[in-house]
């Protein structure tokens, strides 16, 4: 019985890390996109 609890806890921790990692990747992509947009505006002379 304890083995099942330990396995469940390990699986939950892995899921937590995967979701957190995925969220960080999404945020990193948003930041890169924002900087790309600023670079385009600066090259066009819009700002």
mmCIF entry with sequence, helices, sheets and N, C-alpha, C, O atoms, coordinates in Angstrom:
data_MODEL
# 
_entry.id   MODEL 
# 
_entity.id                         1 
_entity.type                       polymer 
_entity.pdbx_number_of_molecules   1 
# 
_entity_poly.entity_id                      1 
_entity_poly.type                           'polypeptide(L)' 
_entity_poly.nstd_linkage                   no 
_entity_poly.nstd_monomer                   no 
_entity_poly.pdbx_seq_one_letter_code       
;(UNK)(UNK)(UNK)(UNK)(UNK)(UNK)(UNK)(UNK)(UNK)(UNK)(UNK)(UNK)(UNK)(UNK)(UNK)(UNK)
(UNK)(UNK)(UNK)(UNK)(UNK)(UNK)(UNK)(UNK)(UNK)(UNK)(UNK)(UNK)(UNK)(UNK)(UNK)(UNK)
(UNK)(UNK)(UNK)(UNK)(UNK)(UNK)(UNK)(UNK)(UNK)(UNK)(UNK)(UNK)(UNK)(UNK)(UNK)
;
_entity_poly.pdbx_seq_one_letter_code_can   XXXXXXXXXXXXXXXXXXXXXXXXXXXXXXXXXXXXXXXXXXXXXXX 
_entity_poly.pdbx_strand_id                 A 
# 
loop_
_entity_poly_seq.entity_id 
_entity_poly_seq.num 
_entity_poly_seq.mon_id 
_entity_poly_seq.hetero 
1 1  UNK n 
1 2  UNK n 
1 3  UNK n 
1 4  UNK n 
1 5  UNK n 
1 6  UNK n 
1 7  UNK n 
1 8  UNK n 
1 9  UNK n 
1 10 UNK n 
1 11 UNK n 
1 12 UNK n 
1 13 UNK n 
1 14 UNK n 
1 15 UNK n 
1 16 UNK n 
1 17 UNK n 
1 18 UNK n 
1 19 UNK n 
1 20 UNK n 
1 21 UNK n 
1 22 UNK n 
1 23 UNK n 
1 24 UNK n 
1 25 UNK n 
1 26 UNK n 
1 27 UNK n 
1 28 UNK n 
1 29 UNK n 
1 30 UNK n 
1 31 UNK n 
1 32 UNK n 
1 33 UNK n 
1 34 UNK n 
1 35 UNK n 
1 36 UNK n 
1 37 UNK n 
1 38 UNK n 
1 39 UNK n 
1 40 UNK n 
1 41 UNK n 
1 42 UNK n 
1 43 UNK n 
1 44 UNK n 
1 45 UNK n 
1 46 UNK n 
1 47 UNK n 
# 
_struct_asym.id          A 
_struct_asym.entity_id   1 
# 
_struct_conf.conf_type_id            HELX_P 
_struct_conf.id                      HELX_P1 
_struct_conf.pdbx_PDB_helix_id       AA1 
_struct_conf.beg_label_comp_id       UNK 
_struct_conf.beg_label_asym_id       A 
_struct_conf.beg_label_seq_id        2 
_struct_conf.pdbx_beg_PDB_ins_code   ? 
_struct_conf.end_label_comp_id       UNK 
_struct_conf.end_label_asym_id       A 
_struct_conf.end_label_seq_id        44 
_struct_conf.pdbx_end_PDB_ins_code   ? 
_struct_conf.beg_auth_comp_id        UNK 
_struct_conf.beg_auth_asym_id        A 
_struct_conf.beg_auth_seq_id         2 
_struct_conf.end_auth_comp_id        UNK 
_struct_conf.end_auth_asym_id        A 
_struct_conf.end_auth_seq_id         44 
_struct_conf.pdbx_PDB_helix_class    1 
_struct_conf.details                 ? 
_struct_conf.pdbx_PDB_helix_length   43 
# 
_struct_conf_type.id          HELX_P 
_struct_conf_type.criteria    ? 
_struct_conf_type.reference   ? 
# 
loop_
_atom_site.group_PDB 
_atom_site.id 
_atom_site.type_symbol 
_atom_site.label_atom_id 
_atom_site.label_alt_id 
_atom_site.label_comp_id 
_atom_site.label_asym_id 
_atom_site.label_entity_id 
_atom_site.label_seq_id 
_atom_site.pdbx_PDB_ins_code 
_atom_site.Cartn_x 
_atom_site.Cartn_y 
_atom_site.Cartn_z 
_atom_site.occupancy 
_atom_site.B_iso_or_equiv 
_atom_site.pdbx_formal_charge 
_atom_site.auth_seq_id 
_atom_site.auth_comp_id 
_atom_site.auth_asym_id 
_atom_site.auth_atom_id 
_atom_site.pdbx_PDB_model_num 
ATOM 1   N N  . UNK A 1 1  ? 0.829  -1.199 0.000   1.00 0.00 ? 1  UNK A N  1 
ATOM 2   C CA . UNK A 1 1  ? 0.000  0.000  0.000   1.00 0.00 ? 1  UNK A CA 1 
ATOM 3   C C  . UNK A 1 1  ? 0.866  1.253  0.000   1.00 0.00 ? 1  UNK A C  1 
ATOM 4   O O  . UNK A 1 1  ? 0.582  2.213  -0.716  1.00 0.00 ? 1  UNK A O  1 
ATOM 5   N N  . UNK A 1 2  ? 1.921  1.238  0.804   1.00 0.00 ? 2  UNK A N  1 
ATOM 6   C CA . UNK A 1 2  ? 2.808  2.395  0.869   1.00 0.00 ? 2  UNK A CA 1 
ATOM 7   C C  . UNK A 1 2  ? 3.506  2.597  -0.472  1.00 0.00 ? 2  UNK A C  1 
ATOM 8   O O  . UNK A 1 2  ? 3.773  3.728  -0.878  1.00 0.00 ? 2  UNK A O  1 
ATOM 9   N N  . UNK A 1 3  ? 3.798  1.498  -1.152  1.00 0.00 ? 3  UNK A N  1 
ATOM 10  C CA . UNK A 1 3  ? 4.446  1.587  -2.460  1.00 0.00 ? 3  UNK A CA 1 
ATOM 11  C C  . UNK A 1 3  ? 3.581  2.362  -3.447  1.00 0.00 ? 3  UNK A C  1 
ATOM 12  O O  . UNK A 1 3  ? 4.096  3.175  -4.214  1.00 0.00 ? 3  UNK A O  1 
ATOM 13  N N  . UNK A 1 4  ? 2.273  2.121  -3.436  1.00 0.00 ? 4  UNK A N  1 
ATOM 14  C CA . UNK A 1 4  ? 1.361  2.844  -4.326  1.00 0.00 ? 4  UNK A CA 1 
ATOM 15  C C  . UNK A 1 4  ? 1.345  4.343  -4.019  1.00 0.00 ? 4  UNK A C  1 
ATOM 16  O O  . UNK A 1 4  ? 1.290  5.168  -4.931  1.00 0.00 ? 4  UNK A O  1 
ATOM 17  N N  . UNK A 1 5  ? 1.394  4.683  -2.753  1.00 0.00 ? 5  UNK A N  1 
ATOM 18  C CA . UNK A 1 5  ? 1.397  6.093  -2.353  1.00 0.00 ? 5  UNK A CA 1 
ATOM 19  C C  . UNK A 1 5  ? 2.689  6.763  -2.823  1.00 0.00 ? 5  UNK A C  1 
ATOM 20  O O  . UNK A 1 5  ? 2.656  7.883  -3.331  1.00 0.00 ? 5  UNK A O  1 
ATOM 21  N N  . UNK A 1 6  ? 3.808  6.091  -2.658  1.00 0.00 ? 6  UNK A N  1 
ATOM 22  C CA . UNK A 1 6  ? 5.095  6.637  -3.083  1.00 0.00 ? 6  UNK A CA 1 
ATOM 23  C C  . UNK A 1 6  ? 5.107  6.833  -4.595  1.00 0.00 ? 6  UNK A C  1 
ATOM 24  O O  . UNK A 1 6  ? 5.554  7.873  -5.080  1.00 0.00 ? 6  UNK A O  1 
ATOM 25  N N  . UNK A 1 7  ? 4.626  5.856  -5.336  1.00 0.00 ? 7  UNK A N  1 
ATOM 26  C CA . UNK A 1 7  ? 4.569  5.958  -6.793  1.00 0.00 ? 7  UNK A CA 1 
ATOM 27  C C  . UNK A 1 7  ? 3.653  7.112  -7.205  1.00 0.00 ? 7  UNK A C  1 
ATOM 28  O O  . UNK A 1 7  ? 3.989  7.866  -8.119  1.00 0.00 ? 7  UNK A O  1 
ATOM 29  N N  . UNK A 1 8  ? 2.512  7.259  -6.550  1.00 0.00 ? 8  UNK A N  1 
ATOM 30  C CA . UNK A 1 8  ? 1.579  8.342  -6.871  1.00 0.00 ? 8  UNK A CA 1 
ATOM 31  C C  . UNK A 1 8  ? 2.214  9.701  -6.602  1.00 0.00 ? 8  UNK A C  1 
ATOM 32  O O  . UNK A 1 8  ? 2.039  10.628 -7.394  1.00 0.00 ? 8  UNK A O  1 
ATOM 33  N N  . UNK A 1 9  ? 2.944  9.836  -5.507  1.00 0.00 ? 9  UNK A N  1 
ATOM 34  C CA . UNK A 1 9  ? 3.600  11.098 -5.176  1.00 0.00 ? 9  UNK A CA 1 
ATOM 35  C C  . UNK A 1 9  ? 4.670  11.421 -6.213  1.00 0.00 ? 9  UNK A C  1 
ATOM 36  O O  . UNK A 1 9  ? 4.793  12.570 -6.639  1.00 0.00 ? 9  UNK A O  1 
ATOM 37  N N  . UNK A 1 10 ? 5.440  10.424 -6.620  1.00 0.00 ? 10 UNK A N  1 
ATOM 38  C CA . UNK A 1 10 ? 6.477  10.643 -7.636  1.00 0.00 ? 10 UNK A CA 1 
ATOM 39  C C  . UNK A 1 10 ? 5.846  11.067 -8.955  1.00 0.00 ? 10 UNK A C  1 
ATOM 40  O O  . UNK A 1 10 ? 6.357  11.968 -9.619  1.00 0.00 ? 10 UNK A O  1 
ATOM 41  N N  . UNK A 1 11 ? 4.754  10.439 -9.341  1.00 0.00 ? 11 UNK A N  1 
ATOM 42  C CA . UNK A 1 11 ? 4.067  10.803 -10.582 1.00 0.00 ? 11 UNK A CA 1 
ATOM 43  C C  . UNK A 1 11 ? 3.530  12.228 -10.498 1.00 0.00 ? 11 UNK A C  1 
ATOM 44  O O  . UNK A 1 11 ? 3.635  12.983 -11.465 1.00 0.00 ? 11 UNK A O  1 
ATOM 45  N N  . UNK A 1 12 ? 2.962  12.604 -9.365  1.00 0.00 ? 12 UNK A N  1 
ATOM 46  C CA . UNK A 1 12 ? 2.452  13.968 -9.212  1.00 0.00 ? 12 UNK A CA 1 
ATOM 47  C C  . UNK A 1 12 ? 3.576  14.996 -9.281  1.00 0.00 ? 12 UNK A C  1 
ATOM 48  O O  . UNK A 1 12 ? 3.401  16.061 -9.872  1.00 0.00 ? 12 UNK A O  1 
ATOM 49  N N  . UNK A 1 13 ? 4.714  14.693 -8.693  1.00 0.00 ? 13 UNK A N  1 
ATOM 50  C CA . UNK A 1 13 ? 5.857  15.605 -8.755  1.00 0.00 ? 13 UNK A CA 1 
ATOM 51  C C  . UNK A 1 13 ? 6.343  15.748 -10.191 1.00 0.00 ? 13 UNK A C  1 
ATOM 52  O O  . UNK A 1 13 ? 6.654  16.856 -10.628 1.00 0.00 ? 13 UNK A O  1 
ATOM 53  N N  . UNK A 1 14 ? 6.414  14.645 -10.931 1.00 0.00 ? 14 UNK A N  1 
ATOM 54  C CA . UNK A 1 14 ? 6.828  14.706 -12.331 1.00 0.00 ? 14 UNK A CA 1 
ATOM 55  C C  . UNK A 1 14 ? 5.859  15.535 -13.168 1.00 0.00 ? 14 UNK A C  1 
ATOM 56  O O  . UNK A 1 14 ? 6.277  16.336 -14.004 1.00 0.00 ? 14 UNK A O  1 
ATOM 57  N N  . UNK A 1 15 ? 4.574  15.339 -12.942 1.00 0.00 ? 15 UNK A N  1 
ATOM 58  C CA . UNK A 1 15 ? 3.566  16.120 -13.673 1.00 0.00 ? 15 UNK A CA 1 
ATOM 59  C C  . UNK A 1 15 ? 3.719  17.603 -13.347 1.00 0.00 ? 15 UNK A C  1 
ATOM 60  O O  . UNK A 1 15 ? 3.634  18.445 -14.241 1.00 0.00 ? 15 UNK A O  1 
ATOM 61  N N  . UNK A 1 16 ? 3.942  17.923 -12.088 1.00 0.00 ? 16 UNK A N  1 
ATOM 62  C CA . UNK A 1 16 ? 4.130  19.316 -11.675 1.00 0.00 ? 16 UNK A CA 1 
ATOM 63  C C  . UNK A 1 16 ? 5.324  19.942 -12.404 1.00 0.00 ? 16 UNK A C  1 
ATOM 64  O O  . UNK A 1 16 ? 5.228  21.057 -12.916 1.00 0.00 ? 16 UNK A O  1 
ATOM 65  N N  . UNK A 1 17 ? 6.448  19.218 -12.449 1.00 0.00 ? 17 UNK A N  1 
ATOM 66  C CA . UNK A 1 17 ? 7.634  19.753 -13.111 1.00 0.00 ? 17 UNK A CA 1 
ATOM 67  C C  . UNK A 1 17 ? 7.420  19.908 -14.611 1.00 0.00 ? 17 UNK A C  1 
ATOM 68  O O  . UNK A 1 17 ? 7.889  20.881 -15.203 1.00 0.00 ? 17 UNK A O  1 
ATOM 69  N N  . UNK A 1 18 ? 6.721  18.968 -15.232 1.00 0.00 ? 18 UNK A N  1 
ATOM 70  C CA . UNK A 1 18 ? 6.455  19.073 -16.664 1.00 0.00 ? 18 UNK A CA 1 
ATOM 71  C C  . UNK A 1 18 ? 5.568  20.274 -16.974 1.00 0.00 ? 18 UNK A C  1 
ATOM 72  O O  . UNK A 1 18 ? 5.824  21.003 -17.932 1.00 0.00 ? 18 UNK A O  1 
ATOM 73  N N  . UNK A 1 19 ? 4.534  20.484 -16.175 1.00 0.00 ? 19 UNK A N  1 
ATOM 74  C CA . UNK A 1 19 ? 3.634  21.621 -16.390 1.00 0.00 ? 19 UNK A CA 1 
ATOM 75  C C  . UNK A 1 19 ? 4.374  22.931 -16.158 1.00 0.00 ? 19 UNK A C  1 
ATOM 76  O O  . UNK A 1 19 ? 4.208  23.877 -16.927 1.00 0.00 ? 19 UNK A O  1 
ATOM 77  N N  . UNK A 1 20 ? 5.181  22.997 -15.119 1.00 0.00 ? 20 UNK A N  1 
ATOM 78  C CA . UNK A 1 20 ? 5.943  24.202 -14.823 1.00 0.00 ? 20 UNK A CA 1 
ATOM 79  C C  . UNK A 1 20 ? 6.942  24.502 -15.938 1.00 0.00 ? 20 UNK A C  1 
ATOM 80  O O  . UNK A 1 20 ? 7.076  25.653 -16.354 1.00 0.00 ? 20 UNK A O  1 
ATOM 81  N N  . UNK A 1 21 ? 7.639  23.483 -16.422 1.00 0.00 ? 21 UNK A N  1 
ATOM 82  C CA . UNK A 1 21 ? 8.599  23.659 -17.502 1.00 0.00 ? 21 UNK A CA 1 
ATOM 83  C C  . UNK A 1 21 ? 7.898  24.159 -18.766 1.00 0.00 ? 21 UNK A C  1 
ATOM 84  O O  . UNK A 1 21 ? 8.388  25.068 -19.436 1.00 0.00 ? 21 UNK A O  1 
ATOM 85  N N  . UNK A 1 22 ? 6.756  23.564 -19.083 1.00 0.00 ? 22 UNK A N  1 
ATOM 86  C CA . UNK A 1 22 ? 5.990  23.972 -20.256 1.00 0.00 ? 22 UNK A CA 1 
ATOM 87  C C  . UNK A 1 22 ? 5.557  25.436 -20.136 1.00 0.00 ? 22 UNK A C  1 
ATOM 88  O O  . UNK A 1 22 ? 5.607  26.177 -21.117 1.00 0.00 ? 22 UNK A O  1 
ATOM 89  N N  . UNK A 1 23 ? 5.141  25.847 -18.958 1.00 0.00 ? 23 UNK A N  1 
ATOM 90  C CA . UNK A 1 23 ? 4.728  27.233 -18.733 1.00 0.00 ? 23 UNK A CA 1 
ATOM 91  C C  . UNK A 1 23 ? 5.901  28.193 -18.911 1.00 0.00 ? 23 UNK A C  1 
ATOM 92  O O  . UNK A 1 23 ? 5.747  29.270 -19.488 1.00 0.00 ? 23 UNK A O  1 
ATOM 93  N N  . UNK A 1 24 ? 7.071  27.801 -18.414 1.00 0.00 ? 24 UNK A N  1 
ATOM 94  C CA . UNK A 1 24 ? 8.248  28.653 -18.566 1.00 0.00 ? 24 UNK A CA 1 
ATOM 95  C C  . UNK A 1 24 ? 8.635  28.786 -20.037 1.00 0.00 ? 24 UNK A C  1 
ATOM 96  O O  . UNK A 1 24 ? 9.035  29.866 -20.472 1.00 0.00 ? 24 UNK A O  1 
ATOM 97  N N  . UNK A 1 25 ? 8.522  27.716 -20.798 1.00 0.00 ? 25 UNK A N  1 
ATOM 98  C CA . UNK A 1 25 ? 8.832  27.777 -22.228 1.00 0.00 ? 25 UNK A CA 1 
ATOM 99  C C  . UNK A 1 25 ? 7.861  28.713 -22.941 1.00 0.00 ? 25 UNK A C  1 
ATOM 100 O O  . UNK A 1 25 ? 8.270  29.497 -23.797 1.00 0.00 ? 25 UNK A O  1 
ATOM 101 N N  . UNK A 1 26 ? 6.579  28.634 -22.591 1.00 0.00 ? 26 UNK A N  1 
ATOM 102 C CA . UNK A 1 26 ? 5.584  29.528 -23.204 1.00 0.00 ? 26 UNK A CA 1 
ATOM 103 C C  . UNK A 1 26 ? 5.905  30.989 -22.896 1.00 0.00 ? 26 UNK A C  1 
ATOM 104 O O  . UNK A 1 26 ? 5.840  31.841 -23.782 1.00 0.00 ? 26 UNK A O  1 
ATOM 105 N N  . UNK A 1 27 ? 6.251  31.277 -21.643 1.00 0.00 ? 27 UNK A N  1 
ATOM 106 C CA . UNK A 1 27 ? 6.568  32.656 -21.258 1.00 0.00 ? 27 UNK A CA 1 
ATOM 107 C C  . UNK A 1 27 ? 7.836  33.145 -21.965 1.00 0.00 ? 27 UNK A C  1 
ATOM 108 O O  . UNK A 1 27 ? 7.914  34.302 -22.378 1.00 0.00 ? 27 UNK A O  1 
ATOM 109 N N  . UNK A 1 28 ? 8.816  32.266 -22.100 1.00 0.00 ? 28 UNK A N  1 
ATOM 110 C CA . UNK A 1 28 ? 10.042 32.626 -22.801 1.00 0.00 ? 28 UNK A CA 1 
ATOM 111 C C  . UNK A 1 28 ? 9.739  32.960 -24.264 1.00 0.00 ? 28 UNK A C  1 
ATOM 112 O O  . UNK A 1 28 ? 10.300 33.912 -24.806 1.00 0.00 ? 28 UNK A O  1 
ATOM 113 N N  . UNK A 1 29 ? 8.867  32.196 -24.899 1.00 0.00 ? 29 UNK A N  1 
ATOM 114 C CA . UNK A 1 29 ? 8.495  32.464 -26.279 1.00 0.00 ? 29 UNK A CA 1 
ATOM 115 C C  . UNK A 1 29 ? 7.761  33.795 -26.409 1.00 0.00 ? 29 UNK A C  1 
ATOM 116 O O  . UNK A 1 29 ? 7.956  34.518 -27.386 1.00 0.00 ? 29 UNK A O  1 
ATOM 117 N N  . UNK A 1 30 ? 6.915  34.121 -25.428 1.00 0.00 ? 30 UNK A N  1 
ATOM 118 C CA . UNK A 1 30 ? 6.215  35.405 -25.462 1.00 0.00 ? 30 UNK A CA 1 
ATOM 119 C C  . UNK A 1 30 ? 7.192  36.576 -25.354 1.00 0.00 ? 30 UNK A C  1 
ATOM 120 O O  . UNK A 1 30 ? 7.025  37.588 -26.034 1.00 0.00 ? 30 UNK A O  1 
ATOM 121 N N  . UNK A 1 31 ? 8.202  36.440 -24.507 1.00 0.00 ? 31 UNK A N  1 
ATOM 122 C CA . UNK A 1 31 ? 9.198  37.491 -24.359 1.00 0.00 ? 31 UNK A CA 1 
ATOM 123 C C  . UNK A 1 31 ? 9.987  37.657 -25.650 1.00 0.00 ? 31 UNK A C  1 
ATOM 124 O O  . UNK A 1 31 ? 10.226 38.782 -26.090 1.00 0.00 ? 31 UNK A O  1 
ATOM 125 N N  . UNK A 1 32 ? 10.397 36.540 -26.266 1.00 0.00 ? 32 UNK A N  1 
ATOM 126 C CA . UNK A 1 32 ? 11.129 36.613 -27.532 1.00 0.00 ? 32 UNK A CA 1 
ATOM 127 C C  . UNK A 1 32 ? 10.278 37.276 -28.610 1.00 0.00 ? 32 UNK A C  1 
ATOM 128 O O  . UNK A 1 32 ? 10.777 38.079 -29.398 1.00 0.00 ? 32 UNK A O  1 
ATOM 129 N N  . UNK A 1 33 ? 8.993  36.936 -28.639 1.00 0.00 ? 33 UNK A N  1 
ATOM 130 C CA . UNK A 1 33 ? 8.090  37.533 -29.626 1.00 0.00 ? 33 UNK A CA 1 
ATOM 131 C C  . UNK A 1 33 ? 7.955  39.040 -29.400 1.00 0.00 ? 33 UNK A C  1 
ATOM 132 O O  . UNK A 1 33 ? 7.922  39.811 -30.359 1.00 0.00 ? 33 UNK A O  1 
ATOM 133 N N  . UNK A 1 34 ? 7.879  39.455 -28.149 1.00 0.00 ? 34 UNK A N  1 
ATOM 134 C CA . UNK A 1 34 ? 7.751  40.880 -27.843 1.00 0.00 ? 34 UNK A CA 1 
ATOM 135 C C  . UNK A 1 34 ? 9.001  41.638 -28.292 1.00 0.00 ? 34 UNK A C  1 
ATOM 136 O O  . UNK A 1 34 ? 8.894  42.726 -28.858 1.00 0.00 ? 34 UNK A O  1 
ATOM 137 N N  . UNK A 1 35 ? 10.181 41.071 -28.045 1.00 0.00 ? 35 UNK A N  1 
ATOM 138 C CA . UNK A 1 35 ? 11.407 41.733 -28.476 1.00 0.00 ? 35 UNK A CA 1 
ATOM 139 C C  . UNK A 1 35 ? 11.502 41.771 -30.000 1.00 0.00 ? 35 UNK A C  1 
ATOM 140 O O  . UNK A 1 35 ? 11.996 42.747 -30.564 1.00 0.00 ? 35 UNK A O  1 
ATOM 141 N N  . UNK A 1 36 ? 11.036 40.722 -30.668 1.00 0.00 ? 36 UNK A N  1 
ATOM 142 C CA . UNK A 1 36 ? 11.046 40.722 -32.128 1.00 0.00 ? 36 UNK A CA 1 
ATOM 143 C C  . UNK A 1 36 ? 10.145 41.818 -32.667 1.00 0.00 ? 36 UNK A C  1 
ATOM 144 O O  . UNK A 1 36 ? 10.489 42.499 -33.633 1.00 0.00 ? 36 UNK A O  1 
ATOM 145 N N  . UNK A 1 37 ? 8.996  41.984 -32.043 1.00 0.00 ? 37 UNK A N  1 
ATOM 146 C CA . UNK A 1 37 ? 8.073  43.038 -32.467 1.00 0.00 ? 37 UNK A CA 1 
ATOM 147 C C  . UNK A 1 37 ? 8.701  44.413 -32.286 1.00 0.00 ? 37 UNK A C  1 
ATOM 148 O O  . UNK A 1 37 ? 8.567  45.277 -33.152 1.00 0.00 ? 37 UNK A O  1 
ATOM 149 N N  . UNK A 1 38 ? 9.388  44.620 -31.164 1.00 0.00 ? 38 UNK A N  1 
ATOM 150 C CA . UNK A 1 38 ? 10.057 45.905 -30.944 1.00 0.00 ? 38 UNK A CA 1 
ATOM 151 C C  . UNK A 1 38 ? 11.142 46.132 -31.984 1.00 0.00 ? 38 UNK A C  1 
ATOM 152 O O  . UNK A 1 38 ? 11.303 47.247 -32.483 1.00 0.00 ? 38 UNK A O  1 
ATOM 153 N N  . UNK A 1 39 ? 11.891 45.079 -32.317 1.00 0.00 ? 39 UNK A N  1 
ATOM 154 C CA . UNK A 1 39 ? 12.940 45.225 -33.334 1.00 0.00 ? 39 UNK A CA 1 
ATOM 155 C C  . UNK A 1 39 ? 12.348 45.612 -34.680 1.00 0.00 ? 39 UNK A C  1 
ATOM 156 O O  . UNK A 1 39 ? 12.918 46.440 -35.390 1.00 0.00 ? 39 UNK A O  1 
ATOM 157 N N  . UNK A 1 40 ? 11.215 45.025 -35.041 1.00 0.00 ? 40 UNK A N  1 
ATOM 158 C CA . UNK A 1 40 ? 10.573 45.354 -36.319 1.00 0.00 ? 40 UNK A CA 1 
ATOM 159 C C  . UNK A 1 40 ? 10.154 46.814 -36.324 1.00 0.00 ? 40 UNK A C  1 
ATOM 160 O O  . UNK A 1 40 ? 10.378 47.515 -37.310 1.00 0.00 ? 40 UNK A O  1 
ATOM 161 N N  . UNK A 1 41 ? 9.552  47.284 -35.240 1.00 0.00 ? 41 UNK A N  1 
ATOM 162 C CA . UNK A 1 41 ? 9.127  48.690 -35.177 1.00 0.00 ? 41 UNK A CA 1 
ATOM 163 C C  . UNK A 1 41 ? 10.341 49.626 -35.262 1.00 0.00 ? 41 UNK A C  1 
ATOM 164 O O  . UNK A 1 41 ? 10.286 50.661 -35.926 1.00 0.00 ? 41 UNK A O  1 
ATOM 165 N N  . UNK A 1 42 ? 11.422 49.259 -34.595 1.00 0.00 ? 42 UNK A N  1 
ATOM 166 C CA . UNK A 1 42 ? 12.606 50.113 -34.642 1.00 0.00 ? 42 UNK A CA 1 
ATOM 167 C C  . UNK A 1 42 ? 13.214 50.142 -36.032 1.00 0.00 ? 42 UNK A C  1 
ATOM 168 O O  . UNK A 1 42 ? 13.687 51.189 -36.473 1.00 0.00 ? 42 UNK A O  1 
ATOM 169 N N  . UNK A 1 43 ? 13.212 49.012 -36.733 1.00 0.00 ? 43 UNK A N  1 
ATOM 170 C CA . UNK A 1 43 ? 13.759 48.979 -38.090 1.00 0.00 ? 43 UNK A CA 1 
ATOM 171 C C  . UNK A 1 43 ? 12.898 49.779 -39.056 1.00 0.00 ? 43 UNK A C  1 
ATOM 172 O O  . UNK A 1 43 ? 13.415 50.397 -39.988 1.00 0.00 ? 43 UNK A O  1 
ATOM 173 N N  . UNK A 1 44 ? 11.584 49.770 -38.837 1.00 0.00 ? 44 UNK A N  1 
ATOM 174 C CA . UNK A 1 44 ? 10.684 50.540 -39.696 1.00 0.00 ? 44 UNK A CA 1 
ATOM 175 C C  . UNK A 1 44 ? 10.756 52.029 -39.374 1.00 0.00 ? 44 UNK A C  1 
ATOM 176 O O  . UNK A 1 44 ? 10.324 52.849 -40.184 1.00 0.00 ? 44 UNK A O  1 
ATOM 177 N N  . UNK A 1 45 ? 11.290 52.396 -38.215 1.00 0.00 ? 45 UNK A N  1 
ATOM 178 C CA . UNK A 1 45 ? 11.351 53.784 -37.813 1.00 0.00 ? 45 UNK A CA 1 
ATOM 179 C C  . UNK A 1 45 ? 10.060 54.259 -37.183 1.00 0.00 ? 45 UNK A C  1 
ATOM 180 O O  . UNK A 1 45 ? 9.784  55.458 -37.143 1.00 0.00 ? 45 UNK A O  1 
ATOM 181 N N  . UNK A 1 46 ? 9.270  53.317 -36.692 1.00 0.00 ? 46 UNK A N  1 
ATOM 182 C CA . UNK A 1 46 ? 7.982  53.661 -36.114 1.00 0.00 ? 46 UNK A CA 1 
ATOM 183 C C  . UNK A 1 46 ? 8.080  54.285 -34.741 1.00 0.00 ? 46 UNK A C  1 
ATOM 184 O O  . UNK A 1 46 ? 7.176  55.002 -34.312 1.00 0.00 ? 46 UNK A O  1 
ATOM 185 N N  . UNK A 1 47 ? 9.167  54.017 -34.054 1.00 0.00 ? 47 UNK A N  1 
ATOM 186 C CA . UNK A 1 47 ? 9.314  54.555 -32.700 1.00 0.00 ? 47 UNK A CA 1 
ATOM 187 C C  . UNK A 1 47 ? 10.457 55.542 -32.679 1.00 0.00 ? 47 UNK A C  1 
ATOM 188 O O  . UNK A 1 47 ? 10.756 56.117 -31.632 1.00 0.00 ? 47 UNK A O  1 
# 
